[in-house]
Amino acid sequence: MRFASIKVDGSPRVVAISDDGTRYTDAIDAGAAFGADMNAWIERNSDTTDRPPAAKPNGNVNWQPLDGVKLLAPLLPRRNVFCVGKNYHEHAKEFGDSGFDTSAKDGEAAPPFPVVFTKAPSTVIADGEPVQAHRNVTSQLDYEAELAVVIGKGGKDIAKEHAWEHIYGYTIVNDVTARDLQQRHRQWFLGKSIDTFCPMGPWIVTADEIDATRLKIQCRVNGELRQDANTADLIFDIPTLIETLSAVIALQPGDVIATGTPAGVGIGFKPPKFLQPGDEMSVSIEGIGTLTNRIQ
């Protein structure tokens, strides 16, 4: 199933989305509406091997057209988004060659352990919402298409072989980055955590729907294909990321893990292709959909 957060009559609401992404229904909780908090929905449905009650397009469900309805970010994380840097070999190389990477040792082709950083919750915006350029603090904006894991069942010290049991579903994240701040401060939080720098959506697809180990991931800027890869190319796979994080931090329902971006980001070009106001970024992941935002 696909679950989204939308605004109806000025209020947020958790709904199911049809398989073709064109309709919605709030009849998800034994045929009734659930409420407005996706985190609460995930937590309520995270301690069972069964999927959440599934709305089906039959006579018992009143499907409504999604066209014209305001999509919100699928969830607002209760704490920082966990992110992984340099998790595709070709991207690790292009980042190292770009001159912007202050984290790598000399001659290092790929990190020996996951590179983990975070983005503040205030960075999260929805599909279709503008990313603010913040020209007063940065002139080197970049995009990063990423598969994001949404934790269902929380836990500490989760072993890799049990990691899949803790995943509620998946969504798309665009890890927008101020490269000049990332380089200048030698630590990535400021360059990654500017307000509006984490477009997320358009919805969450439950884990039973897709095989996250081999999904095509692409990013287009103004229609030009920039990134084109597959999650099979991850250096550290999803179970490794969950094991690594949960060894030091107890994961909670609704936590979001952005798994890293493939090659083709703006700094990988010579000269770099930084984003400008008006540019449109579209991130597509097989089995999930497309997340589109413009720079304002």
C-alpha positions in Angstrom: 0.0 0.0 0.0 0.9 3.7 -0.4 0.1 6.0 2.4 0.3 9.8 2.2 -0.4 12.9 4.3 -2.7 15.4 2.6 -4.5 18.6 3.6 -8.3 18.5 3.3 -10.4 21.5 4.4 -7.3 23.1 6.0 -6.5 20.0 8.1 -3.9 17.2 7.6 -5.1 13.7 7.1 -3.4 10.3 6.7 -4.8 8.5 3.6 -4.2 5.6 1.3 -3.2 6.2 -2.3 -4.4 4.1 -5.2 -1.8 2.0 -7.0 -1.9 4.4 -10.0 -1.2 7.4 -7.8 -4.3 9.3 -8.9 -6.8 8.7 -6.1 -7.0 8.7 -2.3 -9.2 7.4 0.5 -9.2 7.9 4.3 -11.0 4.7 4.9 -7.9 3.0 6.2 -8.6 2.1 9.8 -11.2 -0.7 9.5 -13.0 1.4 7.0 -12.8 4.6 9.0 -10.5 7.6 9.0 -7.4 7.4 11.2 -6.3 10.9 11.9 -3.5 13.4 11.0 -0.3 11.9 12.4 1.6 9.5 10.1 4.1 8.8 13.0 1.2 7.6 15.1 -0.1 5.5 12.2 3.3 3.8 11.7 3.7 3.2 15.5 0.3 1.7 15.8 1.0 -0.7 12.9 4.7 -1.4 13.5 4.5 -4.3 16.0 2.8 -6.8 13.7 3.9 -8.8 10.7 0.6 -8.0 9.0 0.4 -4.9 6.9 -1.8 -2.0 8.0 -5.5 -2.4 7.1 -5.6 -2.1 3.4 -8.1 0.1 1.6 -9.1 -1.6 -1.7 -10.8 0.0 -4.6 -14.2 -1.7 -4.3 -17.7 -0.6 -3.5 -16.9 -0.2 0.2 -14.3 2.5 -0.3 -15.0 6.0 -1.5 -12.0 6.9 -3.6 -11.5 10.6 -4.3 -9.4 12.2 -7.1 -6.0 13.2 -5.8 -5.7 15.9 -8.5 -5.9 19.3 -6.9 -5.4 18.0 -3.4 -2.4 19.4 -1.4 0.2 16.7 -0.6 2.1 17.2 2.6 5.4 15.6 3.4 4.5 12.0 4.1 5.7 12.4 7.7 7.5 15.0 9.8 10.2 13.1 11.7 10.2 13.6 15.4 14.0 13.9 15.3 16.7 14.4 12.7 16.8 12.5 9.5 19.6 10.0 9.5 21.7 10.3 6.3 24.5 8.3 4.8 27.2 9.9 2.7 29.3 8.5 -0.1 27.4 5.2 -0.3 27.8 4.5 -4.0 31.2 3.8 -5.4 31.0 6.2 -8.4 29.6 9.0 -6.2 32.4 8.5 -3.6 34.9 8.9 -6.5 33.2 12.0 -8.0 33.0 13.6 -4.6 36.6 12.9 -3.9 37.7 14.2 -7.3 35.6 17.4 -6.9 37.7 19.1 -4.3 34.7 19.5 -2.0 35.3 16.4 0.1 37.1 17.3 3.3 36.2 14.0 5.0 38.2 11.4 3.0 41.7 10.2 3.7 44.3 10.7 0.9 43.8 8.0 -1.8 40.6 6.7 -0.2 38.3 5.4 -3.0 35.4 4.5 -0.7 34.8 4.8 3.1 35.6 1.7 5.2 32.5 2.3 7.4 29.2 4.2 6.8 29.5 7.9 6.8 26.6 9.1 8.9 25.3 12.7 9.3 21.9 14.2 10.0 19.5 16.8 8.6 17.3 18.8 11.0 13.5 18.1 10.8 12.9 21.7 9.8 14.4 20.8 6.4 11.5 18.5 5.4 9.1 19.8 2.8 6.6 18.1 0.5 6.5 17.2 -3.2 5.8 20.4 -5.2 6.9 22.8 -2.4 9.8 25.2 -3.2 13.3 24.8 -2.0 14.5 28.2 -0.9 17.8 29.2 -2.5 19.1 31.1 0.6 21.4 33.2 -1.5 22.5 35.1 1.5 24.4 32.1 2.8 25.2 29.9 -0.2 25.8 30.2 -3.9 26.6 26.5 -4.6 23.3 24.5 -4.3 23.3 20.8 -5.3 20.8 18.0 -5.5 21.1 14.3 -4.2 18.5 11.7 -5.1 18.1 9.1 -2.4 16.0 6.1 -1.3 14.8 6.7 2.2 13.9 3.9 4.7 11.1 4.5 7.1 11.5 2.5 10.4 8.4 0.7 11.7 9.4 -1.4 14.6 12.0 0.3 16.7 14.9 -1.3 18.4 18.4 -1.3 19.7 21.3 -3.5 18.6 19.4 -4.8 15.5 21.3 -7.5 13.8 21.5 -7.3 10.0 19.6 -10.6 9.6 16.6 -9.0 11.4 16.8 -5.5 9.9 14.1 -6.0 7.3 11.6 -6.8 10.0 12.0 -3.2 11.3 11.2 -1.4 8.1 7.7 0.0 7.6 8.3 1.3 4.1 10.2 3.5 1.8 9.9 7.1 0.4 12.1 9.5 -1.7 14.4 12.2 -0.3 16.3 14.9 -2.1 19.3 15.7 0.1 19.7 19.3 -1.1 23.1 20.6 -0.1 25.0 23.9 0.1 28.4 22.7 -1.1 30.3 25.8 -0.1 29.0 25.4 3.5 29.7 21.7 3.5 33.3 22.4 2.4 33.9 25.4 4.5 32.8 23.9 7.8 34.5 20.5 7.3 31.4 19.0 8.8 28.2 18.5 6.9 25.4 19.5 9.2 25.2 23.2 8.3 25.4 22.6 4.6 22.7 20.0 4.8 20.3 21.4 7.3 19.2 24.7 5.9 15.4 25.1 6.0 13.6 23.4 3.1 16.6 21.3 2.1 15.0 17.9 2.5 12.1 17.4 0.0 10.4 14.1 0.9 7.6 12.2 -0.7 5.3 12.0 -2.5 4.2 9.1 -0.2 5.4 6.1 1.7 5.2 2.6 0.0 5.0 -0.2 2.5 7.9 -2.7 2.6 5.9 -5.6 1.3 5.3 -3.8 -2.0 8.9 -3.4 -3.3 12.3 -5.0 -3.3 14.5 -2.2 -2.0 17.7 -4.1 -2.9 17.4 -3.4 -6.6 15.4 -0.2 -7.5 16.2 2.2 -10.3 16.9 5.7 -9.0 17.1 8.7 -11.2 17.3 12.5 -11.0 16.5 15.0 -13.7 17.2 18.8 -13.5 15.1 20.8 -15.9 14.4 17.5 -17.8 18.1 16.6 -18.2 18.9 13.2 -16.8 21.7 13.7 -14.2 21.6 10.6 -12.0 20.8 7.1 -13.1 21.7 4.1 -10.9 20.3 1.2 -8.9 20.1 0.6 -5.2 21.9 -2.7 -5.9 25.0 -0.5 -6.2 25.0 0.6 -2.5 28.3 0.2 -0.8 26.6 -0.4 2.6 23.3 -2.1 2.2 20.2 -1.3 4.1 20.6 -4.0 6.8 24.2 -2.8 7.4 22.9 0.8 7.9 20.2 -0.3 10.3 22.7 -2.4 12.3 25.2 0.4 12.4 22.8 3.0 13.6 20.9 0.9 16.1 24.2 -0.2 17.7 24.5 3.3 19.1 21.0 4.8 18.9 17.7 3.0 19.6 15.7 3.4 16.5 12.1 4.6 16.8 8.9 4.1 14.6 8.9 6.9 12.1 12.7 7.4 11.9 13.9 8.1 8.4 17.2 6.8 7.0 18.4 8.4 3.7 20.6 5.7 2.2 22.9 7.9 0.0 23.0 9.3 -3.5 24.6 7.9 -6.7 26.9 9.6 -9.1 25.8 12.6 -11.2 25.4 15.3 -8.6 26.2 18.9 -9.7 29.8 18.9 -8.3 30.6 15.9 -10.4 30.6 17.9 -13.6 33.4 20.1 -14.8 32.6 22.9 -14.3 30.1 22.1 -11.6 26.4 22.4 -12.4 25.0 24.2 -9.4 21.3 24.8 -9.0 19.8 28.2 -9.8 16.4 29.8 -8.8 13.8 28.4 -11.2 15.5 25.0 -11.7 13.3 22.0 -11.4 14.5 18.8 -9.7 12.7 15.5 -10.3 13.7 12.4 -8.4 12.2 9.1 -9.5 12.5 5.7 -7.8 11.1 2.6 -9.2 8.0 1.3 -7.3 7.6 4.6 -5.4 7.0 7.5 -7.8 8.5 10.9 -8.5 9.4 13.8 -6.1 9.5 17.2 -7.9 10.6 20.5 -6.4 11.8 23.8 -7.8 14.5 26.2 -6.4 13.0 29.5 -5.4 
